[in-house]
Amino acid sequence: MKEQLQQAVIDGNEDVVIALTQAMLAMGTPAREVLDEALLPAMTVVGDRMRSGECFIPEVLLSARTMQKALDTLRPHMAEGESASLGTVVIGTVEGDLHDIGKNLVAMLLQGAGFEVVNLGTGVTSAAFLEAVRTHHPSIVGMSALLTTTLPRMKETINALTDAGLRDSVKVMVGGAPVTEAYAAEVGADGYGANAGMAVERAKALVGA
């Protein structure tokens, strides 16, 4: 049944995923086992296929949304703290930018990989990022931008984290179409992903997973 559930997530078959998840729980399969041995491996396959060009954003989004339904089904059955095994990520699109498809995809894949994700949405100010860090104590702060005119907000936020004495407590990742690895290094970020799958792999590396 685990193999069937994994394939259903990969295929984006929401009804089958919910039914199989519920059936496994009813059979006494621990929620953590369903997550670790079926759902997470499925999203690893999806991420690998995206990086290799075998599937594209619409298919990845479908799998990620299907995975979200499975997580919603599992969550009431998870012990406290079990669902956030890799740590917390605060993610948002920077101030002045309202583009969120890529950012939301990364957020869903991060959750699928085992992170707890706090999605701040779009147009997020430096002050809002700082407040989220103080409130949620994340391992990673992720910033996205699509407009070249909003790229400087990334550096401003990193500077604000430094000024507030918070920079050493978090890793910072940046991404978006105009962002490059060189730019990430220039603004002092810890990580960069050219696409959503690579961003997740980098996030896992930053927390030692």
C-alpha positions as CSV (number, residue, x, y, z in Angstrom):
1,M,0.0,0.0,0.0
2,K,3.0,2.3,0.6
3,E,4.0,1.9,-3.0
4,Q,0.5,2.7,-4.2
5,L,0.4,5.8,-2.0
6,Q,3.8,7.0,-3.3
7,Q,2.7,6.5,-6.9
8,A,-0.6,8.3,-6.3
9,V,1.3,11.3,-4.9
10,I,3.6,11.3,-7.9
11,D,0.6,11.1,-10.2
12,G,-1.2,13.9,-8.3
13,N,-4.3,11.7,-7.7
14,E,-5.8,13.5,-4.7
15,D,-8.8,11.2,-4.0
16,V,-6.6,8.1,-4.1
17,V,-4.0,9.7,-1.8
18,I,-6.6,10.6,0.8
19,A,-8.3,7.2,0.7
20,L,-5.0,5.3,1.0
21,T,-3.7,7.6,3.8
22,Q,-6.9,7.0,5.7
23,A,-6.8,3.3,5.1
24,M,-3.2,3.0,6.3
25,L,-4.1,4.9,9.5
26,A,-7.1,2.7,10.0
27,M,-4.9,-0.4,9.7
28,G,-2.7,1.0,12.5
29,T,0.2,2.2,10.5
30,P,1.9,5.0,12.5
31,A,1.4,8.5,10.8
32,R,5.2,9.0,11.0
33,E,5.7,5.8,9.0
34,V,3.3,6.9,6.3
35,L,5.1,10.2,6.0
36,D,8.7,8.8,6.1
37,E,8.1,5.7,3.9
38,A,5.6,6.8,1.4
39,L,5.0,10.6,1.2
40,L,8.5,11.9,1.5
41,P,10.0,9.4,-0.9
42,A,7.3,10.4,-3.4
43,M,8.2,14.1,-3.3
44,T,11.9,13.1,-3.6
45,V,11.0,11.4,-6.9
46,V,9.0,14.4,-8.0
47,G,11.9,16.8,-7.2
48,D,14.4,14.6,-9.0
49,R,12.2,14.5,-12.1
50,M,11.8,18.2,-12.1
51,R,15.6,18.8,-11.9
52,S,16.1,16.3,-14.8
53,G,13.5,17.9,-17.0
54,E,11.2,14.9,-16.9
55,C,8.3,16.9,-15.4
56,F,7.4,20.6,-15.2
57,I,5.9,23.1,-12.8
58,P,2.2,22.2,-13.4
59,E,2.9,18.5,-12.6
60,V,5.0,19.4,-9.6
61,L,2.4,21.7,-8.3
62,L,-0.2,19.0,-8.7
63,S,1.9,16.5,-6.7
64,A,2.7,19.1,-4.1
65,R,-1.0,20.0,-3.6
66,T,-1.8,16.3,-3.4
67,M,1.0,15.8,-0.8
68,Q,-0.6,18.7,1.2
69,K,-3.9,16.8,1.4
70,A,-2.1,13.8,2.7
71,L,-0.3,15.9,5.3
72,D,-3.6,17.5,6.4
73,T,-5.0,13.9,6.8
74,L,-1.9,12.8,8.9
75,R,-1.5,15.9,11.0
76,P,-4.1,15.0,13.7
77,H,-2.4,11.6,14.1
78,M,1.1,13.0,14.5
79,A,2.7,13.3,18.0
80,E,3.6,16.8,19.1
81,G,6.8,17.9,17.2
82,E,6.8,14.9,14.9
83,S,5.7,16.8,11.8
84,A,8.6,19.2,11.8
85,S,11.6,16.9,11.7
86,L,13.9,19.2,9.7
87,G,13.1,22.5,11.3
88,T,11.1,25.6,10.4
89,V,11.5,27.8,7.3
90,V,10.1,31.3,7.1
91,I,9.5,32.2,3.4
92,G,8.1,35.2,1.5
93,T,8.3,37.3,-1.6
94,V,10.1,40.6,-0.8
95,E,8.5,44.0,-0.4
96,G,7.3,45.5,-3.7
97,D,6.9,42.2,-5.4
98,L,3.6,40.3,-5.7
99,H,4.8,37.2,-7.6
100,D,4.3,34.0,-5.7
101,I,4.0,30.9,-7.9
102,G,7.6,29.9,-7.6
103,K,7.7,30.8,-3.9
104,N,4.6,28.8,-3.2
105,L,6.0,25.8,-5.1
106,V,9.2,25.9,-3.0
107,A,7.1,26.2,0.2
108,M,5.0,23.2,-0.7
109,L,8.1,21.1,-1.6
110,L,9.8,22.2,1.6
111,Q,6.8,21.0,3.6
112,G,6.8,17.8,1.5
113,A,10.4,17.3,2.5
114,G,9.7,17.5,6.2
115,F,10.1,21.2,7.0
116,E,7.5,23.2,9.0
117,V,6.9,26.2,6.6
118,V,5.7,29.7,7.6
119,N,4.6,31.3,4.3
120,L,4.4,35.1,4.8
121,G,3.0,35.7,1.3
122,T,4.0,38.5,-1.0
123,G,5.2,42.1,-0.5
124,V,6.9,41.1,2.8
125,T,8.9,43.9,4.4
126,S,12.2,43.6,6.2
127,A,10.3,44.3,9.5
128,A,7.9,41.5,8.8
129,F,10.7,39.0,8.2
130,L,12.3,40.1,11.4
131,E,9.1,39.7,13.4
132,A,8.6,36.2,11.9
133,V,12.1,35.2,12.9
134,R,11.5,36.4,16.4
135,T,8.1,34.6,16.6
136,H,8.9,31.3,14.9
137,H,12.7,30.8,15.5
138,P,13.3,29.3,12.1
139,S,16.3,27.5,10.9
140,I,16.0,29.2,7.5
141,V,14.7,32.4,6.1
142,G,13.8,32.2,2.4
143,M,13.3,35.3,0.2
144,S,11.9,35.3,-3.4
145,A,11.8,38.1,-6.0
146,L,10.9,38.1,-9.7
147,L,11.4,41.8,-10.4
148,T,15.0,43.1,-10.7
149,T,13.8,46.3,-9.0
150,T,12.9,44.5,-5.8
151,L,16.2,42.5,-5.5
152,P,17.8,45.2,-3.2
153,R,15.1,44.3,-0.6
154,M,17.0,41.0,-0.1
155,K,20.1,42.7,1.0
156,E,18.1,45.2,3.1
157,T,16.5,42.3,4.9
158,I,19.8,40.5,5.5
159,N,21.2,43.8,6.9
160,A,18.2,44.2,9.1
161,L,18.7,40.7,10.5
162,T,22.3,41.5,11.2
163,D,21.4,44.8,12.9
164,A,18.9,43.1,15.0
165,G,21.4,40.5,16.2
166,L,19.5,37.7,14.5
167,R,21.6,36.9,11.5
168,D,23.8,34.3,13.2
169,S,20.7,32.3,14.3
170,V,19.3,31.6,10.8
171,K,20.5,30.6,7.4
172,V,19.3,32.8,4.5
173,M,18.2,31.5,1.1
174,V,17.3,33.6,-1.9
175,G,15.7,32.7,-5.2
176,G,13.7,33.9,-8.2
177,A,14.2,34.3,-11.9
178,P,16.7,37.2,-11.8
179,V,18.6,35.8,-8.8
180,T,22.0,34.1,-9.5
181,E,24.4,32.2,-7.3
182,A,26.8,35.2,-7.7
183,Y,24.1,37.6,-6.5
184,A,23.3,35.4,-3.6
185,A,27.0,35.5,-2.6
186,E,27.1,39.2,-3.1
187,V,24.3,39.9,-0.7
188,G,25.6,37.5,1.9
189,A,23.0,34.7,1.6
190,D,23.8,31.2,2.6
191,G,22.0,29.4,-0.2
192,Y,20.4,29.7,-3.6
193,G,18.4,27.4,-5.8
194,A,18.0,27.7,-9.5
195,N,14.7,26.0,-9.3
196,A,12.4,24.7,-6.6
197,G,13.9,21.2,-6.4
198,M,17.4,22.6,-6.0
199,A,16.2,25.0,-3.4
200,V,14.8,22.2,-1.3
201,E,18.1,20.2,-1.6
202,R,20.0,23.3,-0.6
203,A,17.7,23.8,2.4
204,K,18.2,20.2,3.5
205,A,22.0,20.6,3.2
206,L,21.9,23.8,5.3
207,V,20.2,22.0,8.2
208,G,22.5,19.0,7.8
209,A,19.8,16.7,6.5
